[in-house]
Amino acid sequence: MSATAIGVTGIIALFALVFLHVPLAFGMIVVGIVAFAVQTSWGPALTFLANEPSQVLGSMDLAAVPLFLMMGAFVNVSGFSKDLYTAAAALLGHRRGGLSYATIGGSAAFGAICGSSPATVATFTRVALPEMLARNYSPSFSGATIAAGGALKALIPPSLSMILYCVVARTYIFDVFIAAVIPALITIAANIIAITLVVRWNPAIAPVLQEVSRAEKLTALWRAAPAILLIGVIFVGLYSGIFTVSEAASVAAVVSFVFALMRRTITPDNFARGLRDTALTAGMIYFVLIGSSVFTYFISLAKIPEQLIEMLGHVNLPPLGIIALMLAAYLVLGAIFDELAAMVVTLPFALPIIVHFGYDPVWWAIINVIIVELGLVIPPIGLVILILHAMRPDIPLHRLYKSIVPFIVADLFVLALLTLFPQLALWLPTLLKG
């Protein structure tokens, strides 16, 4: 068999294993080693089982992952999510749709100090949803707002999606964090506009509430001060250059642990559970990256990226048209596969094409993260929608999918905007380097 035929067969085999519910990491390792051995010999192929785990486990960039996950565990114990939401609700709750604005704002803030989008959604389903339902907000609209707010986490630094992209693509993490600032603000604004339009179209789903007193607002802000301080420590330390990403993760984990101790919310049980959950999630991420590394070697040897570039060169489309086709393919994959799996598997093919057409890998990181965000809410899977429905089965799944549509449209608008104007993502990193 030719190298191309082996490459195509290997890719088909990987997708078949995924459809058979074989864990992605295991599938990539098996396909990568077997396909590499077919092209060379079993000796070099089997050395991957020793070399790749040691390289991934020894990566300093990846050291931030378990530390940020640990920070998220301590933050959950501390009750910061409720404090942030209460403060946002006190400031915005008297406006029509105000609790929805508070949910988006609180999710974005909590996302900066939490390890994952699913954790953010699960937390706000417990914290925000009862408050919204008690004030006669539509259940499906409330759930969709929480799902959209949770998906925002993917675009709020420090984002695990960004860190994984940078490790696989060998891109500087700090550049991607800087590049995400403006797109994140645009995405938050787009979600707020979506809420505004929806509640004006159907005011009954979000009643106007009575404004709380100034004293209550100040009390809520004071209660949320530790969470705001933790966010400030992360962002100021990162963007001022005081901390590297790993150092920022270390400081954030320690500070969140200290706050949990000061609030006396941490117990031996939830401490052990937090460490166990952190280890399980970090182990899964490391395993996926080991599989991705092995799979990338096989893809490179089969010259699949070069073949794709040559094939696309014969397509009578401008580079922007090629990008549009790739984004459409990503949206389809994101609606079928786990969003991080789609990113990790396709990056070895996609990134060489992006670089070939003169686009910046940092810009593509932001585009990939927005695709991840969309994959979290797009039917028929929409991981965060499924999590919310599992926690609140009384809210019909089809109503959640229907209510999430305005937020999907908002994210698609942001995706189109950043595709047409890459400088929206690249301007800030370029400015700081200059």
C-alpha positions in Angstrom: 0.0 0.0 0.0 1.1 3.6 -0.7 1.7 6.0 2.2 -1.5 7.9 1.2 -3.6 4.8 1.2 -2.2 3.8 4.6 -3.0 7.3 5.8 -6.6 7.3 4.6 -7.1 3.8 6.0 -5.8 4.9 9.3 -8.1 7.9 9.5 -11.1 5.8 8.6 -10.0 3.2 11.2 -9.8 5.9 13.9 -13.3 7.3 13.1 -14.6 3.7 13.2 -13.1 3.1 16.6 -14.7 6.4 17.8 -18.1 5.3 16.5 -17.6 2.0 18.4 -17.1 4.1 21.6 -13.4 3.1 21.9 -11.7 5.9 24.0 -10.2 8.5 21.6 -6.7 8.4 23.2 -6.5 4.6 23.0 -7.8 4.7 19.4 -5.2 7.3 18.3 -2.4 5.3 20.0 -3.4 2.0 18.4 -4.0 3.5 14.9 -0.8 5.6 15.1 1.5 2.8 16.1 0.0 0.2 13.7 0.0 2.6 10.7 3.5 3.8 11.5 4.7 0.2 11.8 3.2 -0.7 8.4 5.1 2.2 6.8 8.4 1.5 8.6 8.8 -1.4 11.1 7.5 -2.4 14.5 10.7 -1.4 16.3 10.6 2.4 15.7 6.8 2.3 16.1 6.8 0.7 19.5 9.4 3.2 20.8 6.5 5.7 20.8 5.1 3.9 23.8 8.1 5.1 25.8 9.1 8.3 24.2 5.7 10.1 23.8 4.4 9.6 27.4 7.7 10.9 28.8 7.6 14.0 26.5 4.0 14.8 27.3 4.3 14.2 31.0 7.5 16.3 31.1 5.9 19.3 29.3 6.1 22.5 31.4 3.3 24.0 29.4 1.0 21.1 30.5 1.9 21.6 34.2 -0.7 24.4 34.2 -3.5 22.0 33.4 -3.8 20.1 36.7 -3.1 23.3 38.6 -6.0 25.2 37.0 -8.2 22.1 37.5 -7.2 22.1 41.2 -8.0 25.8 41.4 -11.4 25.0 40.0 -12.0 22.3 42.6 -11.2 24.7 45.5 -13.3 27.5 43.9 -16.3 25.2 43.7 -15.9 24.4 47.4 -15.6 28.0 48.3 -19.0 29.0 46.9 -17.6 31.7 44.7 -20.1 31.0 41.9 -23.0 31.9 44.1 -21.2 35.1 45.3 -20.5 36.2 41.7 -24.0 35.5 40.5 -25.6 37.2 43.5 -23.5 40.3 42.9 -24.3 40.4 39.2 -28.0 39.8 39.9 -28.1 42.6 42.5 -26.6 45.0 39.9 -28.6 43.9 36.9 -31.7 42.0 38.2 -34.1 45.0 37.9 -33.7 45.2 34.1 -35.8 43.0 31.8 -33.8 39.9 31.3 -31.4 41.1 34.1 -30.9 37.7 35.6 -30.0 36.3 32.2 -27.4 39.1 31.9 -26.2 38.2 35.4 -25.9 34.6 34.4 -23.8 35.5 31.4 -21.6 37.9 33.4 -21.3 35.6 36.3 -20.4 32.6 34.1 -17.7 34.6 32.3 -16.2 35.7 35.6 -16.5 32.2 37.2 -15.1 30.7 34.0 -11.9 32.7 34.6 -11.4 30.8 37.9 -12.9 27.4 37.0 -11.4 24.5 35.2 -14.0 23.6 32.7 -17.2 24.5 30.9 -19.2 21.5 32.1 -18.2 22.4 35.7 -19.4 26.0 35.1 -22.7 24.8 33.7 -23.3 22.2 36.5 -22.5 24.9 39.1 -24.8 27.6 37.7 -27.6 25.0 37.2 -27.5 24.6 41.0 -27.0 28.3 41.7 -28.7 30.4 39.1 -31.5 28.2 37.8 -33.5 28.1 41.0 -33.2 31.8 41.4 -34.5 32.4 37.8 -37.3 30.0 38.1 -38.4 31.5 41.5 -38.8 34.8 39.7 -41.0 33.3 36.9 -38.3 33.2 34.2 -39.0 30.7 31.4 -37.3 27.3 32.4 -36.0 26.6 28.8 -34.8 30.2 28.3 -33.1 30.1 31.7 -31.4 26.8 31.0 -30.3 28.0 27.5 -28.7 31.1 29.1 -26.8 29.0 31.6 -25.6 26.7 28.8 -24.4 29.6 26.7 -22.7 31.2 29.7 -21.0 27.9 30.5 -19.8 27.5 27.0 -18.1 31.0 27.2 -15.6 29.4 29.5 -13.8 27.9 26.5 -12.9 31.5 25.4 -12.1 33.0 28.8 -8.4 32.7 29.7 -7.1 30.6 31.3 -8.8 28.1 29.0 -7.9 24.4 28.9 -9.0 24.3 25.3 -6.4 27.0 24.5 -3.7 25.2 26.5 -4.3 21.9 24.7 -4.3 23.7 21.3 -0.9 25.3 22.1 0.6 22.1 23.2 -0.5 20.2 20.1 0.3 23.1 17.7 3.5 24.1 19.6 2.2 27.7 19.9 3.1 30.1 22.7 0.3 29.9 25.3 0.6 33.5 26.4 0.1 34.8 22.9 -3.2 32.9 22.6 -4.4 34.1 26.0 -3.7 37.7 24.9 -5.4 37.1 21.5 -8.5 35.8 23.3 -9.3 39.0 25.2 -11.0 41.0 22.4 -12.9 38.0 20.9 -14.1 37.1 24.4 -15.4 40.6 25.0 -17.1 40.5 21.6 -18.7 37.1 22.3 -20.0 38.3 25.7 -21.5 41.4 24.0 -23.0 39.2 21.3 -24.7 36.9 23.9 -26.0 40.0 25.7 -27.5 41.4 22.5 -29.1 38.0 21.8 -30.7 38.1 25.3 -31.9 41.6 24.7 -33.5 40.8 21.4 -35.2 37.6 22.7 -36.7 39.3 25.8 -38.0 42.2 23.8 -39.6 39.7 21.3 -41.1 37.7 24.1 -41.2 39.8 27.4 -43.1 37.1 29.3 -40.1 34.8 29.5 -38.1 37.3 31.6 -40.2 39.5 34.0 -38.9 42.8 35.3 -37.9 42.6 39.0 -37.8 45.2 41.7 -34.5 46.9 42.2 -32.6 46.0 45.3 -31.3 48.7 47.7 -27.9 50.2 47.5 -26.9 48.6 50.8 -27.8 45.1 49.4 -25.8 45.8 46.3 -22.7 46.8 48.3 -23.2 43.7 50.5 -23.3 41.4 47.5 -20.2 43.1 46.0 -18.3 42.7 49.3 -19.3 39.1 49.5 -18.0 38.5 46.0 -14.7 40.5 46.7 -12.5 37.3 47.2 -13.6 35.9 43.9 -13.0 39.2 42.2 -9.6 39.4 43.8 -8.7 35.9 42.6 -9.7 36.8 39.0 -7.6 40.0 39.4 -4.6 38.0 40.6 -4.8 35.7 37.6 -5.3 38.4 35.0 -2.9 41.0 36.4 -0.2 38.4 37.0 -0.5 36.9 33.6 -0.9 40.0 31.5 1.7 42.1 33.3 4.3 39.5 32.9 4.8 38.9 36.6 3.7 35.2 36.2 4.2 32.7 33.5 1.1 30.6 32.8 2.3 27.8 35.0 3.2 30.2 37.8 -0.2 31.9 37.5 -1.8 28.5 37.8 0.2 27.7 40.9 -0.6 31.0 42.6 -4.3 30.7 41.7 -4.5 27.2 43.1 -2.8 28.3 46.4 -5.0 31.4 46.7 -8.2 29.6 46.1 -7.2 26.9 48.7 -6.5 29.7 51.2 -9.9 31.3 50.6 -11.6 27.9 51.0 -9.8 27.5 54.3 -10.7 31.0 55.4 -14.4 30.4 54.7 -14.2 27.0 56.4 -15.9 25.4 53.5 -13.2 22.8 52.9 -13.5 19.4 54.6 -11.4 16.2 54.4 -14.1 14.6 52.2 -14.5 17.4 49.6 -10.7 18.0 49.6 -10.0 14.4 48.8 -12.8 14.4 46.2 -11.4 17.6 44.6 -7.9 16.0 44.3 -9.4 12.8 42.9 -11.5 14.6 40.3 -8.5 16.8 39.3 -6.3 13.7 38.9 -8.9 11.9 36.8 -9.5 14.8 34.5 -5.8 15.7 34.1 -5.0 12.0 33.4 -7.6 11.9 30.7 -6.1 15.1 29.1 -2.6 13.7 29.3 -3.7 10.4 27.7 -5.4 12.2 24.9 -2.3 14.3 24.2 -0.1 11.2 24.2 -2.5 9.7 21.6 -2.5 12.9 19.6 1.3 12.9 19.5 1.6 9.3 18.3 -1.2 9.9 15.7 0.6 13.1 14.4 3.8 11.2 13.6 1.8 8.7 11.5 -0.1 11.5 9.7 3.2 13.3 9.0 4.9 10.2 7.6 1.9 9.5 5.4 2.2 13.1 4.1 -1.5 13.7 4.5 -1.2 17.5 5.2 0.9 17.9 2.0 -1.7 15.9 0.0 -4.5 18.0 1.3 -2.7 21.3 0.5 -2.0 20.0 -3.0 -5.6 19.0 -3.4 -6.9 22.3 -2.1 -4.5 24.1 -4.5 -6.6 22.7 -7.4 -9.9 23.9 -5.9 -11.0 27.1 -7.6 -11.6 29.0 -4.4 -9.8 31.9 -2.7 -8.1 31.2 0.7 -11.2 32.7 2.5 -13.4 30.2 0.7 -11.1 27.3 1.8 -11.3 28.6 5.4 -15.1 28.7 5.1 -15.2 25.1 3.9 -13.0 24.0 6.8 -15.2 25.9 9.3 -18.3 24.2 7.9 -16.6 20.8 8.3 -15.6 21.7 11.9 -19.2 22.6 12.8 -20.5 19.3 11.5 -17.7 17.4 13.4 -18.5 19.4 16.5 -22.1 18.5 16.3 -21.3 14.8 16.1 -18.0 14.3 18.1 -16.7 15.6 21.4 -15.5 19.1 20.6 -12.0 18.7 22.0 -11.7 15.4 20.2 -12.5 17.1 16.9 -9.9 19.7 17.6 -7.1 17.3 18.6 -7.7 14.9 15.8 -8.0 17.4 13.0 -5.2 19.8 14.0 -2.4 17.8 12.3 -4.3 18.2 9.0 -5.8 21.7 9.5 -2.8 23.7 10.8 -0.5 23.1 7.9 -3.3 24.3 5.5 -3.8 27.4 7.6 -0.1 28.2 7.6 0.2 27.4 3.9 -2.5 30.1 3.1 -0.7 32.7 5.2 -2.9 32.7 8.3 -1.5 33.0 11.8 -1.7 29.9 14.1 -2.6 32.2 17.0 -5.7 33.4 15.1 -6.6 29.8 14.2 -6.4 29.0 17.9 -9.1 31.5 18.7 -11.2 30.2 15.8 -10.8 26.6 17.1 -11.8 27.7 20.6 -15.0 29.3 19.2 -15.7 26.1 17.3 -15.2 24.3 20.6 -17.7 26.7 22.3 -20.2 26.1 19.5 -19.8 22.3 19.8 -20.8 22.5 23.4 -24.2 23.8 22.5 -25.0 22.6 19.0 -27.5 19.7 18.6 -27.7 16.8 18.4 -25.1 16.5 21.2 -24.3 19.8 22.8 -22.5 18.5 25.9 -23.4 21.3 28.3 -27.1 21.1 27.2 -27.1 17.3 28.0 -25.5 18.0 31.4 -28.1 20.6 32.2 -30.9 18.3 31.1 -29.5 15.5 33.2 -29.5 17.7 36.2 -33.0 19.1 35.5 -34.9 16.5 33.5 -38.1 18.5 34.1 -37.0 20.9 31.4 -37.6 19.2 28.0 -34.5 18.7 25.9 -36.2 19.9 22.7 -37.1 23.1 24.4 -33.5 23.7 25.5 -32.3 23.1 22.0 -34.9 25.5 20.6 -34.0 28.2 23.2 -30.2 27.9 22.6 -30.6 28.9 18.9 -30.3 32.7 19.4 -27.0 32.1 21.3 -25.7 29.8 18.5 -26.6 32.5 16.0 -24.6 35.0 18.1 -21.6 32.8 18.2 -21.8 32.1 14.5 -21.8 35.9 14.0 -18.6 36.2 16.1 -17.0 33.4 14.1 -17.8 35.1 10.8 -16.5 38.4 12.2 -13.2 37.0 13.3 -12.8 35.0 10.0 -13.3 38.2 8.0 -11.2 40.4 10.3 -8.4 38.3 11.8 -6.8 41.4 13.3 -9.6 41.5 15.9 -7.7 38.6 17.5 -4.1 39.5 16.4 -4.1 43.3 17.2 -3.5 43.0 20.9 -0.6 40.4 20.7 1.0 42.5 18.0 0.6 45.7 20.0 2.2 44.1 23.1 5.1 42.7 21.1 5.6 46.1 19.5 
